[in-house]
Amino acid sequence: MSDLQTLKQIADCFEFMPDSSGVHSQSELPKLFLKHPIKNTVTFFGGSFNPFHEGHRECLEQCPEKNILIVPDRNPFKDVATHDPSHEFFSLAEKLKDTPYSLYPGFLLKQEKNPTSSWLPHVKIQEKNFLMGDDSYMDLLKWKNPEAIIKALAKLYVVPRKFKKEDYLAIETQLLKWNPSLVVHYLAEHPYMNLSSTDLRK
């Protein structure tokens, strides 16, 4: 079996994700990829993670949710790469093996752009939450169909990076117009706020 086929088999075991065939189930997943069964609630943490760094880890550690599912993906504002993503995925899984965070590879298999609004509203979990850095939060209204994303969420966790809490208020006001029951949590500042995957690649 090729590495890409292995990724597809792993992804298919997350039966609540929209692209799952439903043939496999979470019970078939190795602990390396699924740390806790995900049934009633899930908190997504997306990004290219190229590379994964201490700022990403700090986001995860600050979030109080138990079932965090990391979803590596390509930036929808950039061209989709055609290289084999298997090495990066398995390397990330190894880095996170002693953590409580699960890892979903399905989006790495896509050859087309994969905006959050195309999949998150269709996840078959009762409570869906999202964890993001404040740079993503401040750009959220520019994402494709942000209203569909916000209407699908119960909670949104924002980790400080570049902005101040007062900068967030205009964004939050718009989000609550779309979903008045949405709860937005602003997490604490941390020592790794200036870390950037782009800078680390240089």
trRosetta pair geometry for C-beta under 8 A, 3 or more apart (Angstrom, degrees):
i j d omega theta_ij theta_ji phi_ij phi_ji
1 5 4.6 -124 -172 91 90 130
1 6 5.7 111 129 -59 117 83
1 9 7.6 -3 -177 -15 147 141
2 5 4.6 100 55 6 77 102
2 6 7.1 -134 100 -6 44 85
3 6 5.4 -52 -152 33 35 115
3 7 6.6 39 150 -20 65 100
3 84 6.6 77 80 176 126 125
3 86 3.4 49 148 -149 129 168
3 87 7.6 5 -180 -48 162 59
3 90 7.7 -86 -152 -25 116 132
4 7 5.5 -47 -151 32 36 114
4 8 6.5 38 150 -20 64 102
4 84 6.5 -100 -61 -139 104 98
4 86 6.2 -102 -65 -57 55 120
4 109 6.8 118 -162 -117 91 96
5 8 5.5 -51 -149 35 35 113
5 9 6.4 36 151 -20 66 104
6 9 5.7 -53 -148 35 33 111
6 10 6.4 34 153 -19 65 104
6 86 7.2 76 62 -134 109 122
7 10 5.7 -55 -149 36 32 111
7 11 6.2 31 154 -19 66 108
7 85 7.5 81 -103 80 164 94
7 86 5.9 -125 -43 -102 124 86
7 89 6.4 76 -108 71 116 165
7 105 4.4 -112 -157 127 95 142
7 106 7.8 163 158 -86 91 36
7 108 6.5 -85 -174 79 146 115
7 109 5.9 170 117 -66 123 109
8 11 5.7 -55 -146 38 30 112
8 12 6.2 34 155 -26 64 108
8 106 7.9 78 -122 -115 47 69
8 109 6.0 94 -82 -105 81 157
9 12 5.8 -53 -147 31 29 114
9 13 7.2 35 153 -27 59 100
9 24 7.2 105 -169 -45 67 166
10 13 6.1 -56 -165 21 34 112
10 29 6.8 80 -147 -123 74 94
10 33 5.7 -136 -160 -131 120 171
10 105 5.4 51 88 29 124 122
11 14 6.2 -54 -169 25 45 107
11 17 7.1 -78 -180 69 82 152
11 19 7.1 -12 149 91 120 114
11 20 7.2 -151 140 -90 73 78
11 104 6.5 80 -119 -172 76 78
11 105 5.2 -104 -64 72 98 79
11 106 3.4 123 -147 -78 130 86
11 109 6.7 -96 -11 -1 162 136
12 15 7.9 29 162 -82 52 62
12 20 5.4 125 -150 -138 50 76
12 21 5.5 -5 -147 21 112 96
12 23 6.5 -11 165 54 125 93
12 24 4.7 83 119 34 97 125
12 106 8.0 128 -50 -94 45 111
13 20 7.7 -112 44 -131 10 121
13 24 4.4 -67 -91 127 64 121
13 25 6.2 5 -155 95 74 15
13 26 5.8 116 157 -93 93 33
13 28 5.0 -133 -120 70 126 101
13 29 4.7 156 124 -61 150 96
13 34 7.6 -105 116 -34 124 140
14 17 4.5 43 113 -6 110 117
14 20 5.9 -140 85 -73 62 131
14 26 6.8 55 -104 -84 45 85
14 29 7.8 51 -59 -66 69 142
14 34 8.0 175 -84 -84 87 121
14 38 7.6 7 -140 55 90 134
14 69 7.9 101 -132 -149 139 144
14 104 5.5 8 -39 -120 164 111
14 106 6.9 -107 47 -28 128 129
15 20 4.8 -177 -130 139 37 157
15 22 5.6 77 -147 -115 103 53
15 24 6.9 -158 -69 88 96 60
15 25 5.4 -18 -29 -115 134 60
15 26 6.7 -97 8 -30 97 79
15 124 7.7 -54 124 62 72 128
16 20 7.2 58 36 15 21 147
16 38 6.8 -111 23 109 142 110
16 42 7.5 166 97 -21 147 149
16 123 5.8 45 144 -174 96 77
16 124 4.3 -136 -150 65 76 85
16 125 5.1 56 175 -49 147 90
17 20 4.9 107 65 -26 81 105
17 104 6.8 142 -71 -156 149 141
17 106 6.0 155 137 17 157 163
17 119 7.4 1 -165 -177 85 118
17 123 6.3 -22 -112 -118 47 83
17 124 7.9 -98 -30 22 14 87
18 119 5.2 -142 19 -144 134 82
18 122 4.1 47 -88 109 124 123
18 123 6.6 -78 -38 -76 85 50
18 124 7.9 138 -77 -19 55 88
19 106 5.7 159 63 -178 131 136
19 119 7.7 -35 -22 -124 96 119
20 24 7.6 -113 -163 58 106 85
20 106 7.9 -77 -64 -96 73 151
21 24 7.3 65 62 13 97 81
24 28 5.2 -84 -168 43 102 147
25 28 5.8 109 64 0 62 98
26 29 5.5 -42 -162 9 52 119
26 34 5.8 167 -162 -160 94 166
26 37 5.7 114 121 -130 147 76
26 38 6.7 -177 -103 35 152 80
29 33 5.1 -105 -176 77 112 110
29 34 4.0 69 107 7 141 128
30 33 5.7 79 68 15 79 94
30 34 7.5 134 78 28 38 84
31 34 6.8 -88 -127 69 31 62
31 35 6.7 62 -169 -105 74 50
32 93 5.3 54 160 169 104 117
32 94 7.8 -10 -156 -80 118 49
32 97 5.7 -30 -130 -117 79 93
32 103 7.9 -46 136 39 68 122
33 93 6.2 -30 -84 -130 72 126
33 102 6.3 49 154 -160 51 79
33 103 5.2 -97 -144 61 68 90
33 104 7.8 101 -178 -79 103 39
33 105 7.9 -58 -137 -17 128 102
34 37 7.4 47 162 -88 120 39
34 38 7.4 -111 -149 -8 107 100
34 102 4.8 24 -121 -129 47 121
35 99 7.3 -83 -77 105 156 59
35 100 4.9 164 137 -163 153 48
35 101 6.4 69 4 47 143 13
35 102 5.1 -138 14 -65 83 79
36 66 6.2 -21 46 147 171 102
36 67 5.5 -115 83 -97 123 83
36 100 6.8 22 -24 -174 111 94
36 102 6.9 -109 37 -42 68 119
38 41 7.8 -110 -158 79 77 41
38 42 5.0 43 -164 -87 123 108
38 67 5.0 131 -110 -166 87 135
38 69 6.6 14 -90 -58 156 124
38 102 7.0 -103 -43 33 124 163
38 125 6.9 -44 154 -105 100 136
39 125 7.6 140 138 -130 21 94
40 125 6.9 121 -180 -166 16 85
40 126 5.2 -19 -161 37 69 119
40 127 6.3 33 146 21 72 100
41 65 7.3 -132 136 -153 119 114
41 67 5.8 139 97 48 78 128
41 125 6.6 123 -113 166 15 117
41 126 6.9 -50 -71 70 61 87
41 127 4.0 -15 -109 72 87 113
41 128 7.8 -168 -150 -72 57 28
41 129 7.1 26 -176 -4 97 108
41 154 7.9 -65 -131 42 102 147
42 67 5.2 -78 -111 121 55 117
42 68 7.9 120 -170 -116 63 21
42 69 5.4 -4 -171 1 111 123
42 123 7.1 -106 59 157 136 142
42 125 4.9 15 8 137 112 173
42 127 7.5 155 23 91 53 68
42 128 6.1 -10 65 -117 86 64
42 129 7.1 -166 98 33 42 78
43 63 6.4 173 135 166 156 142
43 65 4.1 99 -17 95 148 162
43 67 6.3 135 15 90 81 66
43 68 4.8 -38 77 -104 104 67
43 69 7.0 154 74 19 48 71
43 128 8.0 140 -95 -170 37 46
43 129 4.0 -27 -107 79 81 110
43 130 6.9 -178 -161 -79 69 15
43 131 5.6 57 162 -24 110 105
43 155 7.6 -38 -106 79 104 109
43 157 7.1 23 -160 9 130 127
44 68 7.9 147 -97 -159 11 62
44 69 5.6 -31 -104 71 59 92
44 71 5.5 -10 -159 0 102 125
44 120 7.0 -111 15 -113 160 108
44 128 7.2 6 -8 -170 108 92
44 129 7.2 175 18 88 66 54
44 130 5.3 -20 62 -112 92 69
44 131 7.0 -165 89 24 42 77
45 56 8.0 119 157 -165 127 90
45 59 6.7 142 -144 121 131 123
45 60 6.5 -14 -85 -87 176 86
45 63 7.6 -133 -72 -16 126 161
45 68 5.7 20 -10 -177 119 106
45 69 7.2 170 23 82 76 41
45 70 5.1 -35 73 -105 101 64
45 71 7.0 154 72 19 45 74
45 101 7.7 -39 37 -153 137 127
45 130 7.8 141 -81 -164 44 56
45 131 4.4 -23 -91 68 91 113
45 132 7.5 177 -134 -73 64 51
46 70 7.7 145 -88 -165 35 51
46 71 4.6 -29 -97 72 84 99
46 72 7.6 159 -150 -94 61 14
46 73 5.5 -7 -165 18 107 119
46 116 6.9 -163 26 -92 166 111
46 130 7.9 -29 7 -150 100 99
46 132 7.6 -13 48 -93 80 94
47 56 6.9 -140 64 -114 155 119
47 72 7.0 -41 78 -120 57 53
47 73 7.1 129 68 42 10 79
48 72 6.9 58 -150 -161 27 79
48 73 6.7 -77 -83 81 56 49
48 74 6.1 48 -105 -125 101 36
48 75 5.5 -38 -48 -39 126 86
48 197 6.8 -176 82 104 101 163
49 52 4.3 9 -172 -74 104 81
49 56 6.2 66 -115 -108 93 163
49 70 7.6 42 -50 179 153 121
49 72 5.3 -77 33 -112 123 99
49 88 7.9 142 97 167 98 114
49 92 6.3 58 130 -110 141 140
49 197 6.9 -165 -149 -95 19 148
50 88 7.0 -17 -102 -148 90 144
50 197 5.4 89 74 174 52 135
50 201 6.9 23 132 -72 84 129
51 197 5.9 179 40 -137 43 94
51 200 5.8 -91 37 111 99 136
51 201 7.1 153 -9 -71 83 82
52 56 5.2 -90 -157 57 75 153
52 57 7.6 85 164 -46 98 86
52 92 5.5 114 -20 -120 144 99
52 95 6.2 160 82 87 141 159
52 197 7.9 1 -70 -99 20 115
53 56 5.6 109 56 9 55 99
53 57 7.3 -109 118 -1 36 94
53 192 7.2 -177 129 -177 101 132
53 195 5.1 -150 121 159 140 138
53 197 6.4 -167 -4 -82 119 72
53 200 6.1 -178 -70 -43 140 162
54 57 5.2 -52 -145 39 41 115
54 58 6.1 48 153 -26 69 101
54 192 4.4 -146 107 -110 100 153
54 195 6.1 142 59 -29 85 169
55 58 5.6 -50 -148 31 31 114
55 59 6.8 39 150 -22 61 99
55 133 7.6 24 156 -94 114 132
55 161 7.4 62 -166 -114 128 109
55 190 7.7 149 -127 89 64 123
55 192 4.1 -155 -79 131 69 114
55 193 6.8 119 -122 -100 112 22
55 195 4.0 -163 -29 66 123 119
55 196 7.8 17 18 -65 159 33
56 59 5.7 -50 -158 28 35 115
56 60 6.8 31 149 -15 64 105
57 60 5.7 -56 -155 37 36 113
57 61 6.2 30 153 -17 70 109
57 192 7.9 43 55 48 87 167
58 61 5.7 -55 -140 40 32 108
58 62 6.2 32 160 -21 66 108
58 159 7.1 136 112 -167 92 145
58 190 4.6 160 -178 128 145 165
58 191 7.8 -167 -95 48 152 67
58 192 5.1 170 -11 44 145 125
59 62 6.2 -63 -151 35 24 108
59 63 6.7 26 156 -28 61 106
59 131 6.0 129 162 155 107 117
59 132 7.9 -25 -156 -162 138 9
59 133 6.4 -77 -91 -69 135 79
59 159 4.5 -116 -113 -13 85 163
59 187 7.7 128 -136 64 57 155
60 63 6.1 -56 -154 23 30 111
60 68 6.1 151 -142 124 89 164
60 70 7.7 -25 -94 -73 126 111
60 99 7.2 27 135 177 144 142
60 101 5.6 -35 -157 -73 138 145
60 131 7.4 96 -93 132 51 159
62 157 7.8 164 107 171 98 127
62 159 6.0 123 62 -107 146 112
62 187 4.3 89 148 -177 134 143
62 188 6.2 -153 -135 37 129 86
62 190 7.1 -116 -57 -52 132 136
63 68 6.1 101 91 -84 141 135
63 131 5.0 -39 -87 -108 146 139
63 157 5.1 83 -116 140 99 169
63 187 7.0 -68 -76 -79 56 148
65 68 5.7 119 94 -62 106 86
65 129 6.1 -172 -77 71 157 151
65 131 7.6 -135 31 -55 128 121
65 155 7.8 166 -65 83 126 139
65 157 7.4 -128 -6 -31 115 146
66 100 7.1 -74 -163 150 65 136
67 102 7.3 -7 -162 11 69 124
68 100 7.4 85 36 107 101 87
68 101 5.0 -40 86 -123 108 88
68 102 7.0 166 89 30 53 76
68 131 6.7 -4 -134 2 113 145
69 101 7.7 159 -101 -172 21 75
69 102 4.9 -29 -110 79 70 105
69 103 7.4 172 -162 -81 64 16
69 104 5.5 35 173 -18 110 116
70 92 7.6 -137 118 152 145 129
70 96 7.3 -131 13 -95 152 173
70 101 5.6 54 -24 159 111 117
70 102 6.9 -176 19 90 76 47
70 103 5.0 -18 63 -107 104 68
70 104 7.0 179 82 21 51 74
71 104 5.0 -14 -103 64 76 112
71 106 7.9 -34 -144 48 96 86
71 107 5.9 68 174 6 97 133
72 85 7.6 173 119 172 129 134
72 88 7.4 177 177 123 159 112
72 89 6.4 -155 49 -102 150 83
72 92 6.6 136 -56 42 141 170
72 103 7.6 17 -9 -162 102 94
72 104 7.9 -173 23 77 69 62
72 105 7.0 -3 50 -118 107 55
72 107 6.8 -169 90 68 54 108
72 108 5.8 17 98 -59 104 112
73 76 7.9 -4 138 -45 120 83
73 107 4.1 -32 -101 123 95 144
73 108 7.1 -132 -104 -65 43 61
73 114 5.9 -118 -157 76 125 124
74 78 6.8 -115 165 73 96 100
74 80 5.5 112 96 -124 161 68
74 81 6.1 -171 -111 15 138 90
74 107 7.6 -154 10 143 71 104
74 108 7.8 114 -30 -114 87 57
74 110 8.0 -132 21 75 112 100
74 113 7.5 -105 88 -120 110 61
74 114 7.3 99 49 29 86 104
75 78 4.3 52 82 17 110 109
76 113 4.7 90 -140 -169 82 109
76 114 6.5 -130 -87 57 105 47
76 115 4.9 71 -124 -82 165 71
76 143 8.0 76 62 -143 139 82
76 144 7.1 -91 137 -2 153 119
80 110 7.5 -91 -147 113 140 84
80 111 6.2 119 132 -177 143 43
80 112 6.4 -129 -35 -138 166 15
80 113 5.9 -136 -55 -67 116 63
81 85 7.8 113 88 -69 119 100
82 111 7.1 35 -111 -134 78 96
84 87 7.0 75 108 -3 96 91
85 88 5.4 -59 -169 45 70 112
85 89 5.7 70 135 -28 89 106
85 105 7.7 167 106 -162 118 100
85 108 4.0 -127 87 -177 154 122
85 109 7.8 -121 43 -65 123 45
86 89 5.8 -62 -149 37 31 110
86 90 6.2 18 163 -10 70 109
87 90 6.3 -62 -146 42 27 101
87 91 6.1 28 156 -20 64 112
88 91 5.7 -58 -145 38 28 113
88 92 6.3 28 156 -19 64 106
88 108 7.9 -170 75 -133 111 145
89 92 5.8 -57 -151 35 29 109
89 93 6.4 31 151 -20 64 105
89 103 7.5 145 -168 156 86 126
89 105 5.0 46 -150 -114 148 117
89 108 6.0 -122 -65 14 128 171
90 93 5.4 -47 -145 34 37 116
90 94 6.5 41 153 -22 64 102
91 94 5.8 -53 -152 33 31 112
91 95 6.6 34 149 -20 63 103
92 95 5.6 -51 -149 33 36 113
92 96 6.3 13 158 -2 67 113
92 103 6.6 158 113 -137 108 145
93 96 6.1 -72 -146 50 28 98
93 97 6.6 59 151 -68 64 83
93 103 5.4 -146 -96 62 85 162
94 97 5.6 -16 -151 -29 35 117
96 99 4.7 -64 -165 37 74 121
96 101 5.5 -73 -172 70 129 106
96 103 6.4 131 72 -52 145 127
104 107 7.4 63 117 1 99 91
105 108 5.2 -52 -174 30 75 119
105 109 7.0 75 136 -28 86 97
106 109 6.0 -57 -166 23 43 113
106 110 7.8 48 145 -31 67 96
107 110 5.6 -36 -163 7 52 117
107 114 5.2 -179 -149 105 104 165
107 119 7.8 -116 -87 0 109 167
110 113 7.9 -74 130 63 126 1
110 114 5.0 94 79 -58 163 128
114 118 6.2 -123 -163 62 54 132
114 119 6.8 9 -180 -16 96 127
115 118 5.1 101 67 -7 77 103
115 143 6.6 144 -161 -180 110 91
115 144 4.0 -18 -160 47 165 128
115 145 7.3 108 127 36 139 95
116 119 6.8 -85 -160 48 37 86
116 120 5.1 14 171 -16 82 125
116 143 6.4 -12 37 179 112 141
116 144 7.7 157 43 58 69 88
116 149 5.4 42 113 -103 115 127
117 120 6.7 -49 -105 35 26 102
117 121 6.9 18 -161 -8 57 111
117 143 6.9 146 -26 137 109 107
117 144 5.2 -128 29 102 128 86
117 145 3.8 135 -176 77 168 108
117 146 7.1 -102 -67 -77 124 25
117 148 4.6 86 -148 73 105 122
117 149 5.2 -85 -86 -50 79 91
118 144 7.6 14 -34 97 91 132
119 122 5.9 -85 -161 47 41 105
119 123 6.9 59 150 -50 77 88
120 123 5.9 -30 -157 -8 40 114
120 128 6.5 141 -176 162 92 149
120 130 7.6 -4 -137 -75 146 122
120 148 7.8 135 71 125 99 90
120 149 5.6 49 69 -125 143 76
120 152 5.3 142 128 95 97 152
120 153 7.7 -8 158 -62 131 87
121 148 5.2 -66 -44 168 141 99
121 149 7.2 -110 -48 -92 92 36
121 151 7.2 21 -107 81 115 94
121 152 4.1 -133 -100 -77 68 140
123 128 5.6 112 73 -95 131 135
123 152 7.7 100 34 174 98 130
125 128 5.7 115 81 -71 106 85
127 154 4.6 -24 -154 -2 89 152
127 155 7.8 27 176 7 107 96
128 152 5.7 -18 69 145 138 91
128 153 5.7 -92 98 -110 88 53
128 154 6.4 134 58 4 46 89
129 153 6.3 85 -117 -157 36 93
129 154 5.7 -56 -74 61 80 89
129 155 4.2 -9 -120 65 112 91
129 156 6.9 -168 -162 -76 75 33
129 157 6.8 46 164 -10 115 98
130 149 7.7 13 -34 174 158 107
130 153 5.7 -58 0 -115 105 133
130 155 7.7 -174 29 97 56 58
130 156 5.4 -6 62 -119 92 74
130 157 7.1 -161 97 30 47 73
131 157 4.4 -13 -110 67 74 114
131 159 7.3 37 -178 -20 89 107
132 136 4.1 -102 176 80 124 132
132 137 5.6 150 99 -54 118 82
132 140 7.9 120 90 -76 162 112
132 156 7.5 -26 23 -170 104 91
132 157 7.3 143 22 82 56 65
132 158 6.2 -18 73 -110 79 63
132 159 7.3 -155 104 21 33 85
133 136 5.3 97 61 10 73 100
133 137 7.1 -134 105 -6 40 92
133 158 7.5 57 178 -161 15 64
133 159 5.3 -50 -110 68 55 96
133 161 4.6 29 -175 -27 110 142
134 137 4.8 -50 -143 38 45 120
134 138 6.1 46 157 -23 72 100
134 158 5.4 72 -88 176 75 104
134 159 6.5 -123 -28 83 80 44
134 160 5.4 11 -18 -125 137 36
134 161 4.8 -169 40 26 93 87
134 162 6.2 -153 87 39 108 71
134 163 4.9 -136 141 39 134 105
134 167 7.9 81 173 86 127 121
134 168 7.0 -83 -143 -82 111 109
135 138 6.0 -51 -147 35 29 108
135 139 6.7 15 154 -6 61 111
135 161 5.4 -58 -22 77 95 137
135 162 5.4 62 -74 15 94 124
135 163 7.5 154 -75 -11 53 105
136 139 5.9 -69 -150 47 32 103
136 140 6.6 63 148 -65 65 82
137 140 5.5 -18 -156 -27 35 119
137 156 7.7 121 -115 159 108 123
137 158 4.7 28 -67 -124 156 120
137 168 6.7 -8 132 -123 133 100
137 171 6.3 107 155 133 87 163
138 162 7.8 -78 7 70 147 111
138 163 5.8 132 -59 -33 137 154
138 167 6.8 -16 -102 141 120 116
138 168 7.6 -97 -81 -100 82 64
138 171 6.4 -117 -115 -58 46 148
139 142 5.0 -57 -176 39 75 116
139 143 7.0 95 129 -44 83 83
140 143 5.6 -32 -161 -1 45 116
140 146 5.6 108 154 -135 78 135
140 149 7.7 -131 -169 85 103 143
140 171 6.3 90 45 -160 116 123
140 175 7.5 11 108 -77 143 116
141 146 5.5 -105 -122 23 36 167
141 171 6.6 -138 -29 -127 111 86
141 174 6.3 23 -92 100 125 156
142 146 7.7 67 40 -44 21 131
143 146 4.8 105 64 -77 97 93
143 149 6.8 8 99 -5 139 151
145 148 4.5 9 147 15 112 117
145 149 7.0 130 111 -18 76 87
146 149 5.3 -54 -155 34 47 116
146 150 6.1 40 153 -18 77 106
146 178 7.9 -143 118 -39 84 171
147 150 5.9 -58 -145 39 31 107
147 151 6.1 30 158 -19 67 110
147 178 4.9 -154 -138 -131 80 138
148 151 6.0 -55 -142 38 28 110
148 152 6.5 26 157 -20 61 111
149 152 6.0 -71 -160 35 27 109
149 153 6.7 20 153 -24 65 113
150 153 5.8 -60 -149 29 35 112
150 156 7.9 -27 -124 -54 77 138
150 175 5.1 -154 -135 -149 141 84
150 178 4.6 72 94 97 133 136
150 179 4.8 -158 144 2 92 125
150 182 6.2 -41 -175 -72 89 154
151 178 5.8 -99 -60 157 83 102
151 179 5.1 -177 -100 -72 46 112
153 156 5.8 47 150 -59 150 90
153 179 6.8 118 61 105 82 171
153 182 5.9 47 94 -120 99 106
154 181 7.5 -44 -137 124 61 101
154 182 7.2 174 -175 -121 19 56
154 183 6.9 0 151 25 65 96
155 182 7.3 150 -99 -164 27 65
155 183 4.8 -24 -110 69 80 97
155 184 7.6 161 -161 -87 59 28
155 185 6.5 13 -174 -3 107 108
156 175 7.4 -60 14 178 157 156
156 182 6.3 17 -3 180 108 112
156 183 7.4 177 26 88 67 49
156 184 4.9 -17 67 -112 103 73
156 185 7.1 177 87 26 50 68
157 185 5.0 -17 -110 69 69 106
157 187 6.1 39 -177 -35 95 115
158 168 6.8 130 112 -124 165 141
158 184 6.6 13 -5 -175 116 95
158 185 7.0 174 23 87 72 52
158 186 5.2 -27 70 -110 104 64
158 187 6.6 -172 83 11 46 83
159 187 4.8 -23 -101 58 67 123
159 190 7.5 -20 -174 9 109 121
160 163 7.1 -132 -143 64 76 62
160 165 7.9 -52 -91 -62 115 74
160 186 7.2 56 -52 -177 89 96
160 187 7.0 -137 -3 79 78 71
160 188 7.3 -70 17 139 115 23
160 189 4.8 -40 69 -93 142 69
160 190 7.5 153 65 11 94 76
160 193 6.2 -28 115 -116 84 131
161 193 4.9 177 -135 -159 48 87
162 193 7.5 172 -57 167 45 105
163 167 4.0 -105 -179 69 117 149
163 168 6.7 129 119 -53 130 79
164 167 5.1 108 59 -5 66 102
164 168 7.9 -127 103 -10 44 86
165 168 5.6 -49 -162 20 44 117
165 169 7.8 61 148 -43 65 88
165 186 5.9 83 -117 164 101 168
166 169 6.1 -27 -164 -8 46 116
167 170 7.8 -53 177 23 43 98
168 171 5.6 -68 -166 45 54 112
168 172 5.6 49 145 -24 87 110
168 184 7.8 177 161 148 128 142
168 186 6.6 -176 29 -89 173 131
169 172 5.7 -56 -143 39 32 110
169 173 6.3 39 157 -26 66 103
170 173 5.8 -48 -150 28 31 115
170 174 7.0 27 154 -13 61 103
171 174 6.1 -62 -159 37 33 106
171 175 6.3 30 150 -19 68 110
172 175 5.5 -56 -145 37 35 113
172 176 6.2 31 159 -18 68 107
172 184 5.4 -122 -123 36 111 165
173 176 6.1 -60 -149 37 26 107
173 177 6.9 34 150 -26 60 101
174 177 5.6 -49 -157 24 37 116
174 178 7.1 28 151 -11 64 103
175 178 5.9 -61 -161 38 36 107
175 179 6.5 -36 164 44 72 93
175 182 5.9 -88 145 81 105 155
175 184 6.9 90 89 -60 147 132
176 179 6.7 -82 -129 74 32 55
176 180 5.6 58 -177 -112 78 49
176 182 6.2 -136 -98 54 62 107
176 184 8.0 -88 -60 -11 98 120
177 180 7.7 26 -114 -67 14 77
178 182 7.8 28 82 -12 85 138
179 182 4.1 75 105 -31 112 111
189 193 6.4 -33 -159 -51 81 139
190 193 6.0 139 66 -48 69 86
192 195 4.7 -18 179 0 88 124
195 199 7.5 -144 -166 59 45 121
195 200 7.1 22 -170 -46 87 118
196 199 4.1 80 71 9 105 105
196 200 6.7 -175 90 -10 54 84
197 200 5.6 -58 -146 39 33 112
197 201 6.4 36 156 -25 66 104
198 201 6.0 -57 -154 29 29 111
198 202 7.3 38 148 -33 59 98
199 202 5.8 -45 -162 11 40 117
